[in-house]
Every structure is written in C-alpha cells, then in structure tokens.
Amino acid sequence: MATEHRVTVRVRYGETDQMGVVYHPNYLLYFETGRTELMRAAGVIYSEMEKSGVFLVVTQASCRYRAAARYDQELTVLTRVDEVRKATVTFSYRVLGPGGGLLAEGSTELASVDRDKNPVRLPKEVSELLSK
C-alpha cells in the first residue's frame, strides 16, 4: 500500500499530563489506531486474524516527537505500509496537528505469531492485501 491512510483522533483529557500536553507513550496508541484502520481499509480485519489463530506482535517501535499536542485537539494520523516480508510487516506514521504541522513521526515492525507465540508466516491473503 504505497499511499497513506488517514484517520483522525481527538486528544482525550486522560491522554495528557499535568501541563495539558499529550503524554509521550500515547503516540504509540495513535500509531495503533492508524495501523488498525489502515488494515481495515485494505480488507484485513485484525479481530478476524486473531480468530484464525494468527496474531501480530510489535517487535520494534520508534517515535520522534516534533511538537506538542494538547487536550481536545483533533489530530490526523497518516499511516503507510513500508514493507511486507514473510512473517513481518513494517508501518510508518506521521501525526499532524490541527494546522497540519508535524507533531510526531515513527514506525513499528510487527511479527506474525501463532497462539503459542511461535513465529509463523503472514497469511497469504494478508500479505497480498497489505502489499497492494
């Protein structure tokens, strides 16, 4: 999927620190929202993957913070699939503020595992849908 998927999130009060700024690990939750919605838009329903016994676990995550987001702001999360391999998929993210300024950017790598947490190949259909 060469194009970016776009989803909006609104900063909730509980996601901020005492100064009213989004607490830094919450960006990983925004990344997760972007990733889940990108997969859904591509035709991959993660809950259905889990029911079939295939799970995606985060093996790497990075986030570079550029500017602060604050309570009640509407943010845009742009997500892209960077690479699909036999048992892993890498996503990249950009979080934009209300005016379109870059607030954070990062990436995650996820590995495909079975119910016992043993590595398995990504289902062929999932690989094909995410590679489009």
Helices and strands as residue ranges (DSSP letters): E 5-10, G 13-15, H 26-42, H 46-51, E 55-65, E 74-84, E 88-96, E 102-113, H 124-131
